[in-house]
Amino acid sequence: MKLLLAFVVLYAVLDPIDTLTPGENCEMCQIVLRTVFGHFSANVPSRKKLVNQLKHECKRHFNVSSETFF
């Protein structure tokens, strides 16, 4: 199971993202991170805090406006 999870994360990182817009890239990143955190949810205090943290990281790394968030 850990190998499959590692493969999903590795594929998301190595997949060519040149053609994606920053919003699409951010959305893909959030989906992968939610999946990873979902498997290790004992360390996540709440879904709301997780979503807020993902939004913050996305803004920080991709400088994406708030309209692209779920």
N, C-alpha and C positions, 0 to 999 in steps of 0.2 A: 504494500500500500504506500509506504514511504517512497519507494522507487517511482511509482506512478505519479505521485504528487510532485516529486522532484522533476520528473520529465515534463509535466505540465508547466511548471514554473520556468524551466530551462527553455522550453519551446516558446513561451511567451516572450522571454528575454531575447532569444536569438532570432525570432521571426522578423523578417524585414519590415520595419515600421516606417520607412521613408515615405511611403505613399499615404500614410494615415495623417489626418489633421490632428492638431494637438488635442482637440476634444475627444476624438476617437481613440487616440493613444491613451489618454487619461481614463476613459471608460474601460478600455481593455485592462489597464493596470489595476483599476478598482475591482474588476471582476476577479482577476487572479488573486489579489490580496484578500478579498472577501472569502474566496474558496479556501485559501491557505488558513486564514484565521478561523474559518468555520470548522476545520479539522482539529484545530487546537483551541477550541472555544473556552476551555477552562481558564485561560489567561486573559480573556476579553471580558471586561466588567459588564458591558451592555452593548446592544446593537447600535443604539444612538451614539454612544461614545466612539464606537468603531467607525461609523459613517462620518462623524465629524473629523476624526483623525485622518481618514482617507481623503476627505475634501481638503483638509489643510495640507497634506503631503502633495496632493495633486496641484494645488495652487502654487506651492513652493517650488516644485520641480518643473512644472510645465507652464506656469503663468497663464492658466486658463481661467476664463471668467466663470462666474457661478451658474450661468445658464446651462452649462454642460453637465451638471451634476444630476443624479437621479433623484 
